[in-house]
Amino acid sequence: MTKRVPVVIACLACSTILLAALPQGFLRGPAPIPRQAEARVTNPEAARVSGEAAASAYLPQAVERLGLDLPGVGFKLLRTEVDGFGASHVRFQETYEGVPVIGRELVAHVNNAAAGVFAVGSSADVIPPMDVRAALGPAQASRIAKEAFRAVNGPDAASAEARLVIVGDCSGYHLAYEVRVSNVLHETYEPAEWRYFVDGGSGAILDSWNDLHTKGKPGGSTISYTKPVTGTGQTLYSGSVSLGTAQASDGSSNYALKDLVRGSTYTTDMNSRTSGSGTLFTATSNTWGDGTNADRATAGADAHFGTDMTWDFYSSSFGRNGISNDGKGSYSRVH
């Protein structure tokens, strides 16, 4: 079994937590973009340490330029990736009064050879003033999440871990507990690892999904789609656009929102659900959506176009083969 991280979630119903908005800010840094000739990294650990030092030194300036130097807002070092193209990518988690804000991060891209930041990408946001004292405790939130987990997965011996976070949805930001519930250590049951967001005041479950997906998903079709083609998306936000899609292996008029050129990136329809993997968008025409919410494929086209553009941006700007530079695409889930 494998885990894949969604990059874009298009929201038609305002009940879904916005975990994966596209970057809201992008800055050029003082250092030059790494050149391929300088890409060889002989000591990844040293590159990580120097990259984090350079990113941390530039962080206050980046935060000020982005207009995020506000009371209560902070950024905590999250992790660093060193690639094969001469760059370290240092990720900072946005916090408000010390509480992590889910889906809001700042990424500093460091030229290892120049020991300086050449770009900063940001999905951080201005958090309105809010009380970060939760009425519920972590034990109460864990109990609520475990009850919901057992309703889906049976009365098994699940374990839970809770942490206080801030999450955003279409109505604003909420103080909540992120609770991870798992039964993967119990061989009697089908493995599941669910993530729940429990409102810190009311105890309501704001959103949930299973982080553990079976390799080969999404389901929903027995047709094999192996021929890369180009379709047309009639989107809600970008008008008529070209989309990387796939045609059935037998050459029939069956298509899927799956981009074989860009790492097999694909888009699924959640059918108004807030958990699960969704069903791959398929059709007998290679035109997706009608520009309105009346056609569910419109949202699919918007999301798929976004992931296509994200792949192309990383390729043209940084020479990366996918976001993680491993040639693997992402997936989008739309409601």
Beta strands, then each sheet from edge to edge (+ up, - down):
strand 1: 8-10
strand 2: 25-28
strand 3: 73-82
strand 4: 87-96
strand 5: 99-111
strand 6: 116-122
strand 7: 159-169
strand 8: 172-182
strand 9: 193-199
strand 10: 205-210
strand 11: 225-234
strand 12: 240-248
strand 13: 255-256
strand 14: 258-259
strand 15: 265-269
strand 16: 279-280
strand 17: 282-283
strand 18: 287-288
strand 19: 331-334
sheet 1: 1+ 19+ 15+ 14-
sheet 2: 1+ 19+ 15+ 16-
sheet 3: 2+ 6- 5+ 4- 3+
sheet 4: 7+ 8- 9+ 10-
sheet 5: 17+ 13- 12+ 11- 18-
end
